[in-house]
Amino acid sequence: MKKLVILMMTISLFLLGACSMEPPNWAKPAKKHDLKNIKIGLSVSTLNNPFFVSLKDGVMKEAKANGMHVTVVDAQNDSAKQVNDIQDLLQQGVDVLLINPTDSAAISTAVQSANEVGVPVITLDRSSDKGKVETLVASDNIKGGKMAANYIIDQVGKNAKVVELQGVPGASATRERGKGFHEIADKELQVVESQSAHFDRTEGLNVMENLIQGHPDIKAVFAQNDEMALGALEAINSSGKNIVVVGFDGNDDALKSIKDGKLNATVAQQPELIGKLAVNAAGDVLKGKKVKKYIPAPLKLMTHK
């Protein structure tokens, strides 16, 4: 009888030990055969921008259609806040992370944290410089920058003086749109100045006012997103000058401005489609399927004519 009691105690201790060694829920890989009730963590650079609101909407709609749950966090264009937000999402037990980085370099530590606990990462619109990312879902920003430069040449001719409003420094979209633009513009136009307005409409207005004062003979401006383009347009209207303005994104305000004959053009993305494609890619990854390292969303140049 004594031996039986000792045996039962030994088995109980073994079972308790086995339970304590089990990883927490957030560290467990998702079931690969069932996507219902999967938890998606979505970290957006800012929800104070119509483009990223549409991107979020695309994620939410596709996730709902597939029975997935989404927790959304807004970094408010603060890279340190975004890293902390993602750490919180990991603690909450998300199965996959969809990240739209504020800064491609700063987000690397958060991506690496996810890698360490086995949570797959998919990036949207902008990439991460380091860490393992399953795929980047984005428009071809380099191609879009070239499209903007070629449109400006068609409108104002070669060797015209132009300026560029850049996005958030360090963001891959800023680098790539600028690269595409300069590949054409540096040969065919005179880019007299490039300044950051952080993808923000108010900053776009203020920076453009200063650029007009410093370069009164400029003929065109390429703004790396529509918010800055619309801000620049306000500054141009106040100055009374006739300057061609080209944006990038294709948000509702920009498209309305083009229809009204105010904004000249925008390189239109499809943010809802980017969100949808990201959710589809997340599903494939969780099922164990291979996905391409880059999933493109088509671009279209939208003009008044």
C-alpha contacts under 8 A as a table, 3 or more apart, distances in Angstrom:
res1	aa1	res2	aa2	distance
1	M	4	L	5.07
1	M	5	V	6.37
2	K	5	V	5.20
2	K	6	I	6.33
3	K	6	I	5.12
3	K	7	L	6.10
4	L	7	L	4.99
4	L	8	M	6.16
5	V	8	M	5.12
5	V	9	M	6.20
6	I	9	M	5.13
6	I	10	T	6.15
7	L	10	T	5.10
7	L	11	I	6.27
8	M	11	I	5.17
8	M	12	S	6.17
9	M	12	S	5.04
9	M	13	L	6.15
10	T	13	L	5.20
10	T	14	F	6.18
11	I	14	F	5.06
11	I	15	L	6.21
12	S	15	L	5.16
12	S	16	L	6.16
13	L	16	L	5.07
13	L	17	G	6.07
14	F	17	G	5.07
14	F	18	A	6.16
15	L	18	A	5.02
15	L	19	C	6.24
16	L	19	C	5.12
16	L	20	S	6.29
17	G	20	S	5.12
17	G	21	M	6.33
18	A	21	M	5.25
18	A	22	E	6.65
19	C	22	E	5.39
23	P	27	A	5.98
23	P	28	K	6.54
24	P	27	A	5.51
24	P	28	K	6.75
25	N	28	K	5.32
25	N	93	G	6.12
26	W	29	P	8.00
26	W	90	L	6.49
26	W	91	Q	6.53
26	W	92	Q	6.91
26	W	93	G	3.81
26	W	94	V	6.35
26	W	95	D	7.19
26	W	117	V	7.74
27	A	93	G	7.49
27	A	117	V	5.30
27	A	118	G	6.49
27	A	119	V	7.49
28	K	118	G	7.55
29	P	95	D	7.12
29	P	118	G	6.66
29	P	119	V	7.19
30	A	38	I	7.64
30	A	95	D	5.85
30	A	286	L	6.46
31	K	34	D	6.09
31	K	35	L	7.66
31	K	286	L	7.21
31	K	287	K	7.60
32	K	35	L	7.47
32	K	286	L	5.26
32	K	287	K	4.12
32	K	288	G	6.33
33	H	287	K	5.87
34	D	287	K	7.82
35	L	38	I	5.46
35	L	66	N	7.13
35	L	67	G	7.21
35	L	68	M	6.73
35	L	283	G	6.71
35	L	286	L	7.79
36	K	66	N	6.53
36	K	67	G	4.74
36	K	68	M	5.41
37	N	67	G	5.90
37	N	68	M	4.88
37	N	69	H	6.03
38	I	67	G	7.64
38	I	68	M	4.93
38	I	69	H	6.04
38	I	94	V	7.79
38	I	95	D	6.32
39	K	68	M	6.20
39	K	69	H	4.90
39	K	70	V	5.92
39	K	71	T	7.55
39	K	93	G	7.59
39	K	94	V	4.86
39	K	95	D	5.27
39	K	96	V	6.88
40	I	68	M	7.16
40	I	69	H	5.98
40	I	70	V	4.69
40	I	71	T	6.29
40	I	94	V	5.62
40	I	95	D	6.05
40	I	96	V	5.25
40	I	97	L	5.96
40	I	98	L	7.16
41	G	70	V	5.87
41	G	71	T	5.04
41	G	72	V	6.26
41	G	73	V	7.94
41	G	86	I	7.93
41	G	89	L	6.10
41	G	94	V	5.78
41	G	95	D	7.70
41	G	96	V	6.31
41	G	97	L	4.80
41	G	98	L	6.06
42	L	56	K	7.98
42	L	70	V	6.80
42	L	71	T	6.03
42	L	72	V	4.79
42	L	73	V	6.32
42	L	97	L	6.06
42	L	98	L	4.76
42	L	99	I	5.91
42	L	100	N	7.95
43	S	72	V	5.99
43	S	73	V	4.98
43	S	74	D	6.16
43	S	75	A	6.97
43	S	82	Q	7.13
43	S	85	D	7.43
43	S	86	I	6.95
43	S	97	L	7.72
43	S	98	L	6.34
43	S	99	I	4.87
43	S	100	N	6.04
43	S	101	P	7.68
44	V	47	L	6.91
44	V	52	F	7.08
44	V	56	K	7.64
44	V	72	V	7.45
44	V	73	V	6.30
44	V	74	D	5.19
44	V	75	A	6.06
44	V	99	I	6.35
44	V	100	N	4.96
44	V	101	P	6.89
44	V	102	T	7.80
45	S	52	F	7.77
45	S	74	D	6.21
45	S	75	A	4.96
45	S	76	Q	6.03
45	S	77	N	5.23
45	S	78	D	7.57
45	S	82	Q	7.42
45	S	100	N	5.69
45	S	101	P	5.60
45	S	102	T	4.68
46	T	49	N	6.41
46	T	52	F	6.71
46	T	74	D	5.54
46	T	75	A	5.65
46	T	76	Q	4.51
46	T	77	N	5.39
46	T	102	T	7.85
47	L	50	P	7.21
47	L	52	F	5.87
47	L	53	V	5.53
47	L	74	D	6.18
47	L	76	Q	6.95
48	N	52	F	7.85
48	N	53	V	7.68
48	N	76	Q	7.46
49	N	52	F	5.68
49	N	53	V	6.44
49	N	227	E	7.60
50	P	53	V	4.98
50	P	54	S	6.20
50	P	251	N	6.35
50	P	252	D	7.66
51	F	54	S	5.26
51	F	55	L	6.31
51	F	249	D	6.84
51	F	250	G	7.94
51	F	251	N	5.80
51	F	271	P	6.25
52	F	55	L	4.73
52	F	56	K	6.07
52	F	271	P	7.07
53	V	56	K	5.08
53	V	57	D	6.17
54	S	57	D	4.91
54	S	58	G	6.22
54	S	271	P	5.65
54	S	272	E	5.30
55	L	58	G	5.16
55	L	59	V	6.53
55	L	271	P	4.48
55	L	272	E	4.68
55	L	273	L	7.50
55	L	274	I	6.43
55	L	275	G	5.00
56	K	59	V	5.14
56	K	60	M	6.22
56	K	272	E	7.31
56	K	275	G	6.35
57	D	60	M	5.04
57	D	61	K	6.08
57	D	272	E	6.36
57	D	275	G	7.30
58	G	61	K	5.37
58	G	62	E	6.28
58	G	271	P	7.19
58	G	272	E	4.02
58	G	273	L	6.25
58	G	274	I	7.17
58	G	275	G	4.42
58	G	276	K	5.07
59	V	62	E	5.47
59	V	63	A	5.97
59	V	272	E	7.28
59	V	275	G	4.34
59	V	276	K	5.27
59	V	278	A	7.24
59	V	279	V	6.11
60	M	63	A	5.19
60	M	64	K	6.04
60	M	70	V	6.76
61	K	64	K	5.23
61	K	65	A	6.26
61	K	276	K	7.60
62	E	65	A	5.07
62	E	66	N	6.42
62	E	275	G	7.89
62	E	276	K	5.49
62	E	279	V	6.55
62	E	280	N	7.85
63	A	66	N	5.17
63	A	67	G	6.19
63	A	68	M	4.84
63	A	69	H	6.61
63	A	70	V	7.13
63	A	279	V	6.44
64	K	67	G	5.04
64	K	68	M	5.67
64	K	69	H	7.01
65	A	68	M	7.66
71	T	89	L	7.94
73	V	85	D	6.63
74	D	82	Q	7.54
75	A	78	D	5.47
75	A	79	S	6.88
75	A	81	K	5.66
75	A	82	Q	4.69
75	A	85	D	7.35
75	A	102	T	7.46
76	Q	81	K	7.86
77	N	102	T	5.65
78	D	81	K	5.31
78	D	82	Q	6.27
78	D	102	T	6.82
79	S	82	Q	4.98
79	S	83	V	6.40
79	S	101	P	7.80
79	S	102	T	5.63
79	S	103	D	6.13
79	S	106	A	6.28
79	S	107	I	6.97
80	A	83	V	5.28
80	A	84	N	6.47
80	A	106	A	7.66
81	K	84	N	5.12
81	K	85	D	6.02
82	Q	85	D	4.94
82	Q	86	I	6.23
82	Q	101	P	7.88
82	Q	102	T	7.55
82	Q	107	I	7.57
83	V	86	I	5.28
83	V	87	Q	6.39
83	V	106	A	7.93
83	V	107	I	6.34
83	V	109	T	7.41
83	V	110	A	5.38
84	N	87	Q	5.09
84	N	88	D	6.34
85	D	88	D	5.11
85	D	89	L	6.33
86	I	89	L	4.91
86	I	90	L	6.26
86	I	110	A	6.44
87	Q	90	L	5.16
87	Q	91	Q	6.36
87	Q	110	A	6.96
87	Q	113	S	7.68
88	D	91	Q	5.05
88	D	92	Q	6.24
89	L	92	Q	4.99
89	L	93	G	6.64
89	L	94	V	6.17
90	L	93	G	5.33
90	L	94	V	5.81
90	L	114	A	7.12
90	L	119	V	7.99
91	Q	94	V	7.79
94	V	97	L	7.10
94	V	119	V	7.68
95	D	119	V	6.03
95	D	120	P	7.54
96	V	119	V	5.47
96	V	120	P	5.18
96	V	121	V	6.20
96	V	122	I	7.93
96	V	282	A	6.89
96	V	286	L	7.98
97	L	119	V	6.99
97	L	120	P	6.27
97	L	121	V	4.85
97	L	122	I	6.22
98	L	121	V	6.04
98	L	122	I	4.90
98	L	123	T	5.70
98	L	124	L	6.97
98	L	278	A	7.31
99	I	121	V	7.21
99	I	122	I	6.23
99	I	123	T	4.72
99	I	124	L	6.00
100	N	123	T	5.67
100	N	124	L	4.79
100	N	125	D	6.27
100	N	126	R	6.07
100	N	127	S	7.75
101	P	104	S	5.86
101	P	107	I	6.22
101	P	123	T	7.42
101	P	124	L	7.68
101	P	126	R	5.99
101	P	127	S	6.88
101	P	128	S	7.17
101	P	171	A	7.45
102	T	107	I	7.50
102	T	168	V	7.76
102	T	171	A	6.41
103	D	106	A	5.35
103	D	107	I	6.08
103	D	128	S	7.93
103	D	168	V	7.64
103	D	169	P	7.63
103	D	170	G	5.39
103	D	171	A	4.69
103	D	172	S	7.57
104	S	107	I	5.56
104	S	108	S	6.90
104	S	126	R	6.90
104	S	127	S	5.73
104	S	128	S	4.50
104	S	129	D	5.50
104	S	170	G	6.14
104	S	171	A	5.19
104	S	172	S	5.99
105	A	108	S	5.61
105	A	128	S	6.25
105	A	129	D	5.19
105	A	130	K	7.22
105	A	170	G	6.78
105	A	171	A	7.84
106	A	109	T	6.78
107	I	110	A	5.45
107	I	111	V	6.44
107	I	128	S	6.20
107	I	129	D	7.85
108	S	111	V	5.11
108	S	112	Q	6.18
108	S	128	S	5.71
108	S	129	D	6.06
108	S	130	K	4.91
108	S	131	G	5.88
109	T	112	Q	5.08
109	T	113	S	6.20
109	T	130	K	7.79
109	T	131	G	7.55
110	A	113	S	5.01
110	A	114	A	6.39
111	V	114	A	5.17
111	V	115	N	6.26
111	V	121	V	6.86
111	V	128	S	7.63
111	V	130	K	7.54
111	V	131	G	5.48
111	V	132	K	6.97
111	V	133	V	7.53
112	Q	115	N	4.86
112	Q	116	E	6.25
112	Q	130	K	7.53
112	Q	131	G	4.88
112	Q	132	K	7.04
113	S	116	E	5.18
113	S	117	V	6.79
114	A	117	V	5.45
114	A	118	G	6.20
114	A	119	V	5.11
114	A	120	P	6.88
114	A	121	V	7.18
115	N	118	G	5.10
115	N	119	V	5.93
115	N	120	P	6.76
115	N	121	V	7.80
115	N	131	G	7.18
115	N	132	K	6.62
116	E	119	V	7.77
120	P	133	V	7.27
120	P	134	E	6.71
120	P	285	V	7.66
121	V	132	K	7.31
121	V	133	V	5.17
121	V	134	E	5.86
121	V	135	T	7.73
122	I	133	V	5.70
122	I	134	E	5.52
122	I	135	T	5.32
122	I	136	L	6.09
122	I	137	V	7.63
122	I	278	A	6.95
122	I	281	A	7.91
122	I	282	A	7.09
123	T	126	R	6.46
123	T	127	S	5.80
123	T	128	S	7.37
123	T	133	V	6.95
123	T	135	T	6.48
123	T	136	L	4.81
123	T	137	V	6.30
123	T	278	A	7.87
124	L	127	S	7.07
124	L	136	L	5.81
124	L	137	V	4.93
124	L	138	A	5.84
124	L	274	I	6.98
124	L	275	G	7.48
124	L	278	A	7.06
125	D	136	L	7.24
125	D	137	V	6.07
125	D	138	A	4.30
125	D	139	S	6.75
125	D	173	A	7.06
125	D	274	I	7.59
126	R	136	L	7.34
126	R	138	A	6.97
126	R	171	A	6.71
126	R	172	S	5.30
126	R	173	A	5.68
127	S	136	L	6.29
127	S	171	A	7.99
127	S	172	S	6.06
128	S	131	G	7.18
128	S	133	V	7.51
133	V	136	L	7.29
134	E	285	V	7.68
134	E	291	V	7.21
134	E	292	K	7.97
134	E	293	K	6.34
135	T	281	A	7.77
135	T	291	V	6.91
135	T	292	K	6.29
135	T	293	K	4.33
135	T	294	Y	5.38
135	T	295	I	6.96
136	L	293	K	6.23
136	L	294	Y	4.87
136	L	295	I	6.14
137	V	274	I	6.08
137	V	277	L	6.99
137	V	278	A	6.12
137	V	294	Y	6.04
137	V	295	I	4.74
137	V	296	P	5.97
137	V	297	A	7.22
138	A	141	N	7.87
138	A	274	I	6.31
138	A	294	Y	7.62
138	A	295	I	6.52
138	A	296	P	5.33
138	A	297	A	5.78
139	S	144	G	7.98
139	S	269	Q	6.55
139	S	296	P	5.34
139	S	297	A	4.79
139	S	298	P	6.16
139	S	299	L	6.54
140	D	143	K	5.41
140	D	144	G	6.27
140	D	296	P	6.48
140	D	297	A	7.41
140	D	298	P	7.59
140	D	299	L	7.48
141	N	144	G	4.88
141	N	145	G	6.20
141	N	173	A	6.33
141	N	176	E	5.42
141	N	177	R	4.93
141	N	180	G	7.30
142	I	145	G	5.20
142	I	146	K	6.49
142	I	176	E	4.92
142	I	177	R	5.02
142	I	178	G	7.45
142	I	179	K	6.17
142	I	180	G	4.17
142	I	181	F	7.37
143	K	146	K	5.14
143	K	147	M	6.25
143	K	177	R	7.71
143	K	180	G	5.96
144	G	147	M	4.97
144	G	148	A	6.34
144	G	177	R	6.48
144	G	180	G	6.91
144	G	181	F	7.85
144	G	248	F	7.80
144	G	267	V	6.19
144	G	299	L	7.09
145	G	148	A	5.19
145	G	149	A	6.38
145	G	176	E	7.56
145	G	177	R	4.56
145	G	178	G	6.28
145	G	179	K	7.06
145	G	180	G	4.30
145	G	181	F	4.14
145	G	182	H	7.81
146	K	149	A	5.10
146	K	150	N	6.15
146	K	177	R	7.96
146	K	180	G	4.72
146	K	181	F	4.78
146	K	182	H	7.75
146	K	183	E	7.15
146	K	184	I	6.19
147	M	150	N	5.27
147	M	151	Y	6.20
147	M	181	F	7.70
147	M	267	V	7.29
147	M	301	L	7.30
148	A	151	Y	5.20
148	A	152	I	6.31
148	A	181	F	6.69
148	A	222	F	6.99
148	A	246	V	6.61
148	A	247	G	7.93
148	A	266	T	7.71
148	A	267	V	6.77
149	A	152	I	5.18
149	A	153	I	6.33
149	A	181	F	5.38
149	A	182	H	7.80
149	A	184	I	6.13
149	A	185	A	5.79
149	A	222	F	7.72
150	N	153	I	5.11
150	N	154	D	6.28
150	N	184	I	7.21
151	Y	154	D	5.08
151	Y	155	Q	6.33
152	I	155	Q	5.06
152	I	156	V	6.03
152	I	157	G	7.47
152	I	220	A	6.89
152	I	244	V	7.44
152	I	246	V	7.71
153	I	156	V	5.46
153	I	157	G	4.71
153	I	158	K	5.64
153	I	160	A	7.98
153	I	188	E	7.48
153	I	189	L	7.38
154	D	157	G	5.80
155	Q	244	V	7.69
156	V	160	A	6.43
156	V	219	K	6.71
156	V	220	A	7.46
156	V	244	V	7.93
157	G	160	A	6.20
158	K	188	E	5.35
158	K	189	L	5.47
159	N	188	E	5.73
159	N	189	L	4.10
159	N	190	Q	5.41
160	A	189	L	5.37
160	A	190	Q	5.76
160	A	218	I	7.40
160	A	219	K	6.37
161	K	189	L	6.44
161	K	190	Q	4.67
161	K	191	V	5.95
161	K	192	V	6.26
161	K	217	D	7.12
161	K	218	I	4.84
161	K	219	K	5.75
161	K	220	A	7.11
162	V	189	L	7.11
162	V	190	Q	6.02
162	V	191	V	4.93
162	V	192	V	6.06
162	V	193	E	7.54
162	V	218	I	5.28
162	V	219	K	5.75
162	V	220	A	4.85
162	V	221	V	5.56
162	V	222	F	7.76
163	V	191	V	5.50
163	V	192	V	5.82
163	V	193	E	5.11
163	V	194	S	5.78
163	V	211	L	7.77
163	V	218	I	7.18
163	V	220	A	6.62
163	V	221	V	4.87
163	V	222	F	6.53
164	E	191	V	7.40
164	E	193	E	6.47
164	E	194	S	4.56
164	E	195	Q	6.45
164	E	221	V	5.53
164	E	222	F	4.85
164	E	223	A	5.83
164	E	224	Q	7.69
165	L	194	S	5.92
165	L	195	Q	5.28
165	L	196	S	5.60
165	L	197	A	6.11
165	L	204	G	7.15
165	L	207	V	7.99
165	L	208	M	7.99
165	L	221	V	7.29
165	L	222	F	6.23
165	L	223	A	4.56
165	L	224	Q	6.13
165	L	228	M	7.08
166	Q	169	P	7.74
166	Q	174	T	6.32
166	Q	178	G	7.34
166	Q	194	S	6.70
166	Q	195	Q	5.68
166	Q	196	S	4.28
166	Q	197	A	5.98
166	Q	198	H	6.79
166	Q	199	F	7.28
166	Q	223	A	6.44
166	Q	224	Q	5.51
167	G	171	A	7.57
167	G	173	A	7.78
167	G	174	T	5.13
167	G	196	S	5.56
167	G	197	A	5.89
167	G	198	H	4.38
167	G	199	F	4.64
167	G	224	Q	5.94
167	G	225	N	7.27
168	V	171	A	5.76
168	V	174	T	6.37
168	V	196	S	6.72
168	V	197	A	7.24
168	V	198	H	4.21
168	V	199	F	6.22
169	P	174	T	6.65
169	P	175	R	7.93
169	P	196	S	7.17
169	P	198	H	7.30
170	G	174	T	7.06
170	G	175	R	7.20
171	A	174	T	5.28
171	A	175	R	6.56
172	S	175	R	5.06
172	S	176	E	5.97
173	A	176	E	5.15
173	A	177	R	5.85
174	T	177	R	5.53
174	T	178	G	6.01
174	T	224	Q	7.00
175	R	178	G	5.27
175	R	179	K	6.00
176	E	179	K	4.94
176	E	180	G	6.24
177	R	180	G	5.32
177	R	181	F	6.16
177	R	224	Q	6.65
178	G	181	F	5.09
178	G	182	H	6.00
178	G	224	Q	7.59
179	K	182	H	5.27
179	K	183	E	6.09
180	G	183	E	5.26
180	G	184	I	6.99
181	F	184	I	5.74
181	F	185	A	5.86
182	H	185	A	4.72
182	H	186	D	5.13
182	H	187	K	7.94
183	E	186	D	6.13
183	E	187	K	7.19
184	I	187	K	5.67
184	I	188	E	6.19
184	I	189	L	7.90
185	A	188	E	5.07
185	A	189	L	4.82
185	A	190	Q	7.07
185	A	191	V	6.90
186	D	189	L	5.85
186	D	190	Q	6.62
186	D	191	V	6.68
191	V	194	S	7.44
192	V	215	H	7.90
193	E	211	L	7.91
195	Q	207	V	7.43
196	S	199	F	7.96
197	A	200	D	5.97
197	A	201	R	7.95
197	A	203	E	5.02
197	A	204	G	5.23
197	A	207	V	6.60
197	A	228	M	6.80
198	H	203	E	7.16
199	F	203	E	7.94
199	F	204	G	7.57
199	F	224	Q	7.21
199	F	225	N	6.01
199	F	226	D	8.00
199	F	227	E	6.27
199	F	228	M	5.68
200	D	203	E	5.37
200	D	204	G	6.01
200	D	227	E	5.64
200	D	228	M	5.40
200	D	231	G	7.93
201	R	204	G	4.91
201	R	205	L	6.34
201	R	227	E	4.49
201	R	228	M	4.49
201	R	229	A	7.30
201	R	230	L	6.37
201	R	231	G	4.55
201	R	232	A	7.73
202	T	205	L	5.16
202	T	206	N	6.38
202	T	228	M	7.47
202	T	231	G	5.83
203	E	206	N	5.06
203	E	207	V	5.91
203	E	228	M	7.08
203	E	231	G	7.24
204	G	207	V	5.32
204	G	208	M	5.92
204	G	227	E	7.42
204	G	228	M	4.28
204	G	229	A	6.76
204	G	230	L	7.59
204	G	231	G	4.71
204	G	232	A	5.24
205	L	208	M	5.24
205	L	209	E	6.21
205	L	228	M	7.13
205	L	230	L	7.80
205	L	231	G	4.09
205	L	232	A	4.64
205	L	233	L	7.41
205	L	234	E	6.33
205	L	235	A	5.33
206	N	209	E	5.22
206	N	210	N	6.60
206	N	231	G	7.82
206	N	232	A	7.85
206	N	235	A	7.43
207	V	210	N	5.26
207	V	211	L	6.24
207	V	232	A	7.78
208	M	211	L	4.90
208	M	212	I	6.08
208	M	231	G	7.85
208	M	232	A	5.27
208	M	235	A	6.16
208	M	236	I	7.61
209	E	212	I	5.30
209	E	213	Q	6.43
209	E	232	A	7.64
209	E	235	A	5.47
209	E	236	I	7.48
210	N	213	Q	5.15
210	N	214	G	6.18
211	L	214	G	5.03
211	L	215	H	5.77
211	L	216	P	7.82
212	I	215	H	5.10
212	I	216	P	5.03
212	I	217	D	7.90
212	I	218	I	7.40
212	I	236	I	7.86
213	Q	216	P	5.70
215	H	218	I	5.95
218	I	221	V	7.97
218	I	243	I	7.14
219	K	242	N	7.43
219	K	243	I	5.01
219	K	244	V	6.30
220	A	243	I	5.01
220	A	244	V	4.36
220	A	245	V	5.86
220	A	246	V	7.94
221	V	243	I	7.22
221	V	244	V	6.26
221	V	245	V	5.10
221	V	246	V	6.39
222	F	229	A	7.54
222	F	245	V	6.20
222	F	246	V	5.00
222	F	247	G	6.21
223	A	226	D	6.89
223	A	228	M	5.84
223	A	229	A	5.09
223	A	245	V	7.45
223	A	246	V	6.09
223	A	247	G	4.90
223	A	248	F	6.81
224	Q	228	M	7.25
224	Q	229	A	7.69
224	Q	247	G	5.99
224	Q	248	F	5.47
225	N	228	M	5.76
225	N	229	A	6.39
225	N	247	G	5.16
225	N	248	F	4.20
225	N	249	D	5.78
226	D	229	A	4.76
226	D	230	L	6.01
226	D	247	G	4.61
226	D	248	F	5.22
226	D	249	D	5.92
226	D	250	G	6.88
226	D	251	N	6.82
226	D	254	A	6.07
226	D	266	T	7.12
227	E	230	L	5.29
227	E	231	G	6.34
227	E	247	G	7.92
227	E	254	A	7.94
228	M	231	G	5.01
228	M	232	A	6.04
228	M	247	G	7.52
229	A	232	A	5.00
229	A	233	L	6.12
229	A	245	V	6.51
229	A	246	V	6.59
229	A	247	G	5.11
229	A	263	L	7.91
230	L	233	L	4.97
230	L	234	E	6.50
230	L	247	G	7.96
230	L	254	A	7.02
230	L	263	L	7.41
231	G	234	E	5.27
231	G	235	A	6.63
232	A	235	A	5.14
232	A	236	I	6.20
232	A	245	V	7.72
233	L	236	I	5.01
233	L	237	N	6.08
233	L	245	V	6.92
233	L	262	K	7.93
233	L	263	L	7.07
234	E	237	N	5.18
234	E	238	S	6.27
235	A	238	S	5.19
235	A	239	S	6.32
236	I	239	S	5.06
236	I	240	G	6.34
236	I	241	K	5.89
236	I	242	N	7.31
236	I	243	I	6.93
237	N	240	G	5.24
237	N	241	K	6.70
244	V	263	L	7.86
244	V	264	N	6.18
245	V	263	L	6.02
245	V	264	N	5.50
245	V	265	A	6.79
246	V	263	L	7.11
246	V	264	N	5.97
246	V	265	A	4.83
246	V	266	T	5.32
246	V	267	V	7.72
247	G	250	G	7.83
247	G	254	A	7.89
247	G	265	A	6.29
247	G	266	T	4.33
247	G	267	V	6.33
248	F	266	T	4.90
248	F	267	V	4.50
248	F	268	A	6.05
248	F	269	Q	7.56
249	D	266	T	6.61
249	D	267	V	5.80
249	D	268	A	4.59
249	D	269	Q	4.87
249	D	270	Q	7.68
250	G	254	A	6.09
250	G	255	L	6.12
250	G	266	T	5.84
250	G	267	V	6.28
250	G	268	A	3.89
250	G	269	Q	5.76
250	G	270	Q	7.64
250	G	302	M	7.60
251	N	254	A	5.42
251	N	255	L	6.28
251	N	268	A	7.55
252	D	255	L	5.18
252	D	256	K	6.14
253	D	256	K	5.20
253	D	257	S	6.15
254	A	257	S	4.98
254	A	258	I	6.20
254	A	263	L	6.95
254	A	266	T	7.29
255	L	258	I	5.07
255	L	259	K	6.18
255	L	266	T	7.81
255	L	302	M	7.69
256	K	259	K	5.00
256	K	260	D	6.14
257	S	260	D	5.04
257	S	261	G	6.36
257	S	262	K	5.26
257	S	263	L	5.30
258	I	261	G	5.07
258	I	262	K	5.55
258	I	263	L	4.71
258	I	264	N	5.95
258	I	265	A	6.46
258	I	302	M	7.94
258	I	303	T	6.41
258	I	304	H	5.34
259	K	262	K	7.59
259	K	304	H	5.85
260	D	263	L	7.96
261	G	264	N	7.07
261	G	304	H	6.13
264	N	303	T	5.99
264	N	304	H	6.38
265	A	301	L	6.99
265	A	302	M	5.49
265	A	303	T	4.46
265	A	304	H	6.93
266	T	301	L	5.93
266	T	302	M	5.39
266	T	303	T	6.84
267	V	299	L	6.66
267	V	300	K	5.83
267	V	301	L	4.56
267	V	302	M	6.26
268	A	299	L	5.61
268	A	300	K	5.11
268	A	301	L	5.87
268	A	302	M	6.41
269	Q	297	A	7.37
269	Q	298	P	6.88
269	Q	299	L	5.16
269	Q	300	K	6.90
270	Q	273	L	5.33
270	Q	274	I	6.36
270	Q	297	A	6.77
270	Q	298	P	7.25
270	Q	299	L	7.32
271	P	274	I	4.95
271	P	275	G	6.35
272	E	275	G	5.11
272	E	276	K	6.23
273	L	276	K	4.94
273	L	277	L	5.99
273	L	297	A	7.01
274	I	277	L	5.22
274	I	278	A	6.13
274	I	297	A	6.28
275	G	278	A	5.15
275	G	279	V	6.46
276	K	279	V	5.31
276	K	280	N	6.34
277	L	280	N	5.03
277	L	281	A	6.09
277	L	295	I	7.86
278	A	281	A	5.03
278	A	282	A	6.14
279	V	282	A	4.95
279	V	283	G	6.27
280	N	283	G	5.13
280	N	284	D	6.39
281	A	284	D	5.06
281	A	285	V	6.20
281	A	291	V	6.80
282	A	285	V	5.14
282	A	286	L	6.19
283	G	286	L	5.20
283	G	287	K	6.21
284	D	287	K	5.07
284	D	288	G	6.38
284	D	289	K	5.11
284	D	290	K	7.14
284	D	291	V	7.09
285	V	288	G	5.09
285	V	289	K	5.36
285	V	290	K	6.58
285	V	291	V	6.95
286	L	289	K	7.43
292	K	295	I	6.38
